[in-house]
């Protein structure tokens, strides 16, 4: 639903967005736990999408009706699915390879890459203000990664950065999709179209699991589906610039869950880098809002369907 379809309610939108961040953080924690229990990457992506299908469909049927999934651009949905699955694989990989807080923080750099891509591929005017924010964000990534030490595995850092680039790429593609497609259709077709190709890979990667692992797998899919829907629902009740900054609360939940499950806390440089990355992201959001160019922000918000 668009904001015009309902009465705007910024307070409710903020609550929905914050709730989506909690659900998303829980999903990432479950991904990390399941990876430690021997569930491979292909299985994680397949079950994440498969379990989410009934959740997404039920929500669409209850809110906008099944006509909400009507599409005129199945080809573009297929392209979005291919890029989305690749991005999801790198996102899941970064969570499995890095501490939860660090993986989450690097993910915040997606708006930075989206700004770069919008300037290169969409030929949007990008002035000194946004380029300064981009530079600030990259400095934050460098500080957090600490390239002068071996605190984090280089592979994990590379995977996390590629994942952020993937999310940014999706945000650009979603701008084209949003011209003719509803948010419901975008969410539905990505979830449905991603199952068959991953299902083929499951012929080689599927494994037996114990009951506890299966329960965690189902919980992961439900959390991901709920997060996806709450992310979109928040946008129907308030402007993008109001709800999008709520995403940065994820660093708090990532740090808390990392401490509860793995007894790890972010180091000082992680917090320093996170502060710069968040500051750059917020500045880009405010700048876009001031200039009236909210399309990229809406696309980025929908792209948080990296979940």
GIPE-V81005 format. One record per residue. N is the residue number from 1. RES is the residue in one letter. SS is DSSP state (A for helix, B for strand, O for the rest). PSI is psi in whole degrees, -180 to 180 (NA if undefined). BURIAL is + if it has 24 or more other ideal C-beta (glycine too) atoms within 12 Angstrom, else -. Layout:
n:N res:RES ss:SS psi:PSI burial:BURIAL
n:N res:RES ss:SS psi:PSI burial:BURIAL
This chain:
n:1 res:X ss:O psi:144 burial:+
n:2 res:X ss:O psi:168 burial:-
n:3 res:X ss:A psi:-26 burial:+
n:4 res:X ss:A psi:-15 burial:-
n:5 res:X ss:A psi:-15 burial:-
n:6 res:X ss:O psi:161 burial:-
n:7 res:X ss:O psi:131 burial:-
n:8 res:X ss:O psi:140 burial:-
n:9 res:X ss:O psi:84 burial:-
n:10 res:X ss:A psi:-39 burial:-
n:11 res:X ss:A psi:-46 burial:-
n:12 res:X ss:A psi:-39 burial:-
n:13 res:X ss:A psi:-42 burial:+
n:14 res:X ss:A psi:-42 burial:+
n:15 res:X ss:A psi:-44 burial:-
n:16 res:X ss:A psi:-43 burial:+
n:17 res:X ss:A psi:-42 burial:+
n:18 res:X ss:A psi:-39 burial:+
n:19 res:X ss:A psi:-38 burial:+
n:20 res:X ss:A psi:-37 burial:+
n:21 res:X ss:A psi:-39 burial:+
n:22 res:X ss:A psi:-48 burial:+
n:23 res:X ss:A psi:-41 burial:+
n:24 res:X ss:A psi:-41 burial:+
n:25 res:X ss:A psi:-39 burial:+
n:26 res:X ss:A psi:-38 burial:+
n:27 res:X ss:A psi:-43 burial:+
n:28 res:X ss:A psi:-39 burial:+
n:29 res:X ss:A psi:-40 burial:+
n:30 res:X ss:A psi:-38 burial:+
n:31 res:X ss:A psi:-45 burial:+
n:32 res:X ss:A psi:-43 burial:+
n:33 res:X ss:A psi:-43 burial:+
n:34 res:X ss:A psi:-37 burial:+
n:35 res:X ss:A psi:-38 burial:+
n:36 res:X ss:A psi:-23 burial:-
n:37 res:X ss:O psi:7 burial:+
n:38 res:X ss:O psi:6 burial:-
n:39 res:X ss:O psi:123 burial:+
n:40 res:X ss:O psi:171 burial:+
n:41 res:X ss:A psi:-42 burial:+
n:42 res:X ss:A psi:-43 burial:+
n:43 res:X ss:A psi:-44 burial:+
n:44 res:X ss:A psi:-46 burial:+
n:45 res:X ss:A psi:-44 burial:+
n:46 res:X ss:A psi:-50 burial:+
n:47 res:X ss:A psi:-32 burial:+
n:48 res:X ss:A psi:-47 burial:+
n:49 res:X ss:A psi:-41 burial:+
n:50 res:X ss:A psi:-47 burial:+
n:51 res:X ss:A psi:-30 burial:+
n:52 res:X ss:A psi:-23 burial:+
n:53 res:X ss:A psi:-55 burial:+
n:54 res:X ss:A psi:-33 burial:-
n:55 res:X ss:A psi:-48 burial:+
n:56 res:X ss:A psi:-45 burial:+
n:57 res:X ss:A psi:-43 burial:+
n:58 res:X ss:A psi:-41 burial:-
n:59 res:X ss:A psi:-44 burial:+
n:60 res:X ss:A psi:-45 burial:+
n:61 res:X ss:A psi:-36 burial:-
n:62 res:X ss:A psi:-31 burial:-
n:63 res:X ss:A psi:-66 burial:+
n:64 res:X ss:O psi:-9 burial:+
n:65 res:X ss:O psi:161 burial:-
n:66 res:X ss:A psi:-16 burial:-
n:67 res:X ss:A psi:-15 burial:-
n:68 res:X ss:A psi:-13 burial:+
n:69 res:X ss:A psi:2 burial:+
n:70 res:X ss:O psi:136 burial:-
n:71 res:X ss:O psi:150 burial:+
n:72 res:X ss:O psi:-2 burial:-
n:73 res:X ss:O psi:59 burial:-
n:74 res:X ss:A psi:-31 burial:-
n:75 res:X ss:A psi:-42 burial:-
n:76 res:X ss:A psi:-33 burial:+
n:77 res:X ss:A psi:-39 burial:+
n:78 res:X ss:A psi:-41 burial:-
n:79 res:X ss:A psi:-44 burial:-
n:80 res:X ss:A psi:-36 burial:+
n:81 res:X ss:A psi:-43 burial:+
n:82 res:X ss:A psi:-47 burial:-
n:83 res:X ss:A psi:-40 burial:+
n:84 res:X ss:A psi:-41 burial:+
n:85 res:X ss:A psi:-40 burial:+
n:86 res:X ss:A psi:-46 burial:+
n:87 res:X ss:A psi:-42 burial:+
n:88 res:X ss:A psi:-40 burial:+
n:89 res:X ss:A psi:-43 burial:+
n:90 res:X ss:A psi:-37 burial:+
n:91 res:X ss:A psi:-45 burial:+
n:92 res:X ss:A psi:-41 burial:+
n:93 res:X ss:A psi:-39 burial:+
n:94 res:X ss:A psi:-38 burial:+
n:95 res:X ss:A psi:-36 burial:+
n:96 res:X ss:A psi:-27 burial:+
n:97 res:X ss:A psi:-25 burial:+
n:98 res:X ss:O psi:160 burial:+
n:99 res:X ss:O psi:149 burial:+
n:100 res:X ss:A psi:-44 burial:+
n:101 res:X ss:A psi:-40 burial:+
n:102 res:X ss:A psi:-42 burial:+
n:103 res:X ss:A psi:-43 burial:+
n:104 res:X ss:A psi:-43 burial:+
n:105 res:X ss:A psi:-45 burial:+
n:106 res:X ss:A psi:-32 burial:+
n:107 res:X ss:A psi:-25 burial:+
n:108 res:X ss:O psi:-12 burial:+
n:109 res:X ss:O psi:-1 burial:+
n:110 res:X ss:A psi:-44 burial:+
n:111 res:X ss:A psi:-28 burial:+
n:112 res:X ss:A psi:-48 burial:+
n:113 res:X ss:A psi:-35 burial:+
n:114 res:X ss:A psi:-38 burial:+
n:115 res:X ss:A psi:-43 burial:+
n:116 res:X ss:A psi:-46 burial:+
n:117 res:X ss:A psi:-37 burial:+
n:118 res:X ss:A psi:-32 burial:+
n:119 res:X ss:A psi:-39 burial:-
n:120 res:X ss:A psi:-50 burial:-
n:121 res:X ss:O psi:-33 burial:-
n:122 res:X ss:O psi:-3 burial:-
n:123 res:X ss:O psi:34 burial:-
n:124 res:X ss:O psi:142 burial:-
n:125 res:X ss:O psi:126 burial:-
n:126 res:X ss:O psi:109 burial:+
n:127 res:X ss:O psi:-173 burial:-
n:128 res:X ss:A psi:-32 burial:-
n:129 res:X ss:A psi:-51 burial:-
n:130 res:X ss:A psi:-36 burial:+
n:131 res:X ss:A psi:-34 burial:-
n:132 res:X ss:A psi:-40 burial:-
n:133 res:X ss:A psi:-40 burial:+
n:134 res:X ss:A psi:-46 burial:+
n:135 res:X ss:A psi:-43 burial:-
n:136 res:X ss:A psi:-43 burial:+
n:137 res:X ss:A psi:-41 burial:+
n:138 res:X ss:A psi:-36 burial:+
n:139 res:X ss:A psi:-40 burial:-
n:140 res:X ss:A psi:-42 burial:+
n:141 res:X ss:A psi:-43 burial:+
n:142 res:X ss:A psi:-45 burial:-
n:143 res:X ss:A psi:-44 burial:+
n:144 res:X ss:A psi:-39 burial:+
n:145 res:X ss:A psi:-25 burial:+
n:146 res:X ss:O psi:67 burial:-
n:147 res:X ss:O psi:-14 burial:-
n:148 res:X ss:O psi:-3 burial:-
n:149 res:X ss:O psi:176 burial:-
n:150 res:X ss:O psi:33 burial:-
n:151 res:X ss:O psi:-39 burial:-
n:152 res:X ss:O psi:146 burial:+
n:153 res:X ss:O psi:132 burial:-
n:154 res:X ss:A psi:-37 burial:-
n:155 res:X ss:A psi:-43 burial:-
n:156 res:X ss:A psi:-42 burial:+
n:157 res:X ss:A psi:-43 burial:+
n:158 res:X ss:A psi:-43 burial:-
n:159 res:X ss:A psi:-42 burial:+
n:160 res:X ss:A psi:-41 burial:+
n:161 res:X ss:A psi:-41 burial:+
n:162 res:X ss:A psi:-38 burial:+
n:163 res:X ss:A psi:-43 burial:+
n:164 res:X ss:A psi:-39 burial:+
n:165 res:X ss:A psi:-38 burial:+
n:166 res:X ss:A psi:-44 burial:+
n:167 res:X ss:A psi:-41 burial:+
n:168 res:X ss:A psi:-40 burial:+
n:169 res:X ss:A psi:-41 burial:+
n:170 res:X ss:A psi:-39 burial:+
n:171 res:X ss:A psi:-34 burial:+
n:172 res:X ss:A psi:-43 burial:+
n:173 res:X ss:A psi:-38 burial:+
n:174 res:X ss:A psi:-24 burial:+
n:175 res:X ss:A psi:-38 burial:+
n:176 res:X ss:A psi:-42 burial:+
n:177 res:X ss:A psi:-39 burial:+
n:178 res:X ss:O psi:-11 burial:+
n:179 res:X ss:O psi:-29 burial:-
n:180 res:X ss:O psi:-15 burial:-
n:181 res:X ss:O psi:147 burial:+
n:182 res:X ss:O psi:158 burial:+
n:183 res:X ss:A psi:-37 burial:+
n:184 res:X ss:A psi:-45 burial:+
n:185 res:X ss:A psi:-41 burial:+
n:186 res:X ss:A psi:-46 burial:+
n:187 res:X ss:A psi:-46 burial:+
n:188 res:X ss:A psi:-51 burial:+
n:189 res:X ss:A psi:-32 burial:+
n:190 res:X ss:A psi:-44 burial:+
n:191 res:X ss:A psi:-46 burial:+
n:192 res:X ss:A psi:-47 burial:+
n:193 res:X ss:A psi:-20 burial:+
n:194 res:X ss:A psi:-18 burial:+
n:195 res:X ss:A psi:-48 burial:+
n:196 res:X ss:A psi:-50 burial:-
n:197 res:X ss:A psi:-38 burial:-
n:198 res:X ss:A psi:-32 burial:+
n:199 res:X ss:A psi:-36 burial:-
n:200 res:X ss:A psi:-43 burial:-
n:201 res:X ss:A psi:-27 burial:-
n:202 res:X ss:A psi:-20 burial:-
n:203 res:X ss:A psi:-34 burial:-
n:204 res:X ss:A psi:-24 burial:-
n:205 res:X ss:A psi:-12 burial:-
n:206 res:X ss:O psi:140 burial:-
n:207 res:X ss:O psi:156 burial:-
n:208 res:X ss:O psi:150 burial:-
n:209 res:X ss:O psi:159 burial:-
n:210 res:X ss:O psi:172 burial:-
n:211 res:X ss:A psi:-41 burial:-
n:212 res:X ss:A psi:-42 burial:-
n:213 res:X ss:A psi:-42 burial:+
n:214 res:X ss:A psi:-39 burial:-
n:215 res:X ss:A psi:-40 burial:-
n:216 res:X ss:A psi:-37 burial:+
n:217 res:X ss:A psi:-46 burial:+
n:218 res:X ss:A psi:-42 burial:+
n:219 res:X ss:A psi:-38 burial:+
n:220 res:X ss:A psi:-47 burial:+
n:221 res:X ss:A psi:-41 burial:+
n:222 res:X ss:A psi:-45 burial:+
n:223 res:X ss:A psi:-42 burial:+
n:224 res:X ss:A psi:-43 burial:+
n:225 res:X ss:A psi:-44 burial:+
n:226 res:X ss:A psi:-44 burial:+
n:227 res:X ss:A psi:-43 burial:+
n:228 res:X ss:A psi:-43 burial:+
n:229 res:X ss:A psi:-39 burial:+
n:230 res:X ss:A psi:-36 burial:+
n:231 res:X ss:A psi:-46 burial:+
n:232 res:X ss:A psi:-41 burial:+
n:233 res:X ss:A psi:-38 burial:+
n:234 res:X ss:A psi:-36 burial:+
n:235 res:X ss:A psi:-19 burial:+
n:236 res:X ss:O psi:-5 burial:+
n:237 res:X ss:O psi:-3 burial:+
n:238 res:X ss:O psi:158 burial:+
n:239 res:X ss:O psi:154 burial:+
n:240 res:X ss:A psi:-41 burial:+
n:241 res:X ss:A psi:-18 burial:+
n:242 res:X ss:A psi:-42 burial:+
n:243 res:X ss:A psi:-33 burial:+
n:244 res:X ss:A psi:-39 burial:+
n:245 res:X ss:A psi:-20 burial:+
n:246 res:X ss:A psi:-23 burial:+
n:247 res:X ss:A psi:-27 burial:+
n:248 res:X ss:A psi:-10 burial:+
n:249 res:X ss:A psi:-12 burial:+
n:250 res:X ss:A psi:-31 burial:+
n:251 res:X ss:A psi:-33 burial:+
n:252 res:X ss:A psi:-47 burial:+
n:253 res:X ss:A psi:-38 burial:+
n:254 res:X ss:A psi:-42 burial:+
n:255 res:X ss:A psi:-42 burial:+
n:256 res:X ss:A psi:-46 burial:-
n:257 res:X ss:A psi:-37 burial:+
n:258 res:X ss:A psi:-37 burial:+
n:259 res:X ss:A psi:-41 burial:-
n:260 res:X ss:A psi:-44 burial:-
n:261 res:X ss:A psi:-30 burial:+
n:262 res:X ss:A psi:3 burial:-
n:263 res:X ss:O psi:40 burial:-
n:264 res:X ss:O psi:144 burial:-
n:265 res:X ss:O psi:146 burial:-
n:266 res:X ss:O psi:141 burial:+
n:267 res:X ss:O psi:172 burial:-
n:268 res:X ss:A psi:-42 burial:-
n:269 res:X ss:A psi:-27 burial:+
n:270 res:X ss:A psi:-45 burial:+
n:271 res:X ss:A psi:-39 burial:-
n:272 res:X ss:A psi:-47 burial:-
n:273 res:X ss:A psi:-40 burial:+
n:274 res:X ss:A psi:-39 burial:+
n:275 res:X ss:A psi:-42 burial:+
n:276 res:X ss:A psi:-41 burial:+
n:277 res:X ss:A psi:-45 burial:+
n:278 res:X ss:A psi:-43 burial:+
n:279 res:X ss:A psi:-42 burial:+
n:280 res:X ss:A psi:-41 burial:+
n:281 res:X ss:A psi:-44 burial:+
n:282 res:X ss:A psi:-38 burial:+
n:283 res:X ss:A psi:-41 burial:+
n:284 res:X ss:A psi:-42 burial:+
n:285 res:X ss:A psi:-50 burial:+
n:286 res:X ss:A psi:-38 burial:+
n:287 res:X ss:A psi:-44 burial:+
n:288 res:X ss:A psi:-41 burial:+
n:289 res:X ss:A psi:-42 burial:-
n:290 res:X ss:A psi:-37 burial:-
n:291 res:X ss:A psi:-5 burial:-
n:292 res:X ss:O psi:13 burial:-
n:293 res:X ss:O psi:83 burial:+
n:294 res:X ss:O psi:-3 burial:+
n:295 res:X ss:A psi:-44 burial:+
n:296 res:X ss:A psi:-37 burial:+
n:297 res:X ss:A psi:-41 burial:+
n:298 res:X ss:A psi:-42 burial:+
n:299 res:X ss:A psi:-40 burial:+
n:300 res:X ss:A psi:-39 burial:+
n:301 res:X ss:A psi:-42 burial:+
n:302 res:X ss:A psi:-28 burial:+
n:303 res:X ss:A psi:-11 burial:+
n:304 res:X ss:A psi:5 burial:+
n:305 res:X ss:A psi:18 burial:+
n:306 res:X ss:A psi:-17 burial:+
n:307 res:X ss:O psi:NA burial:+
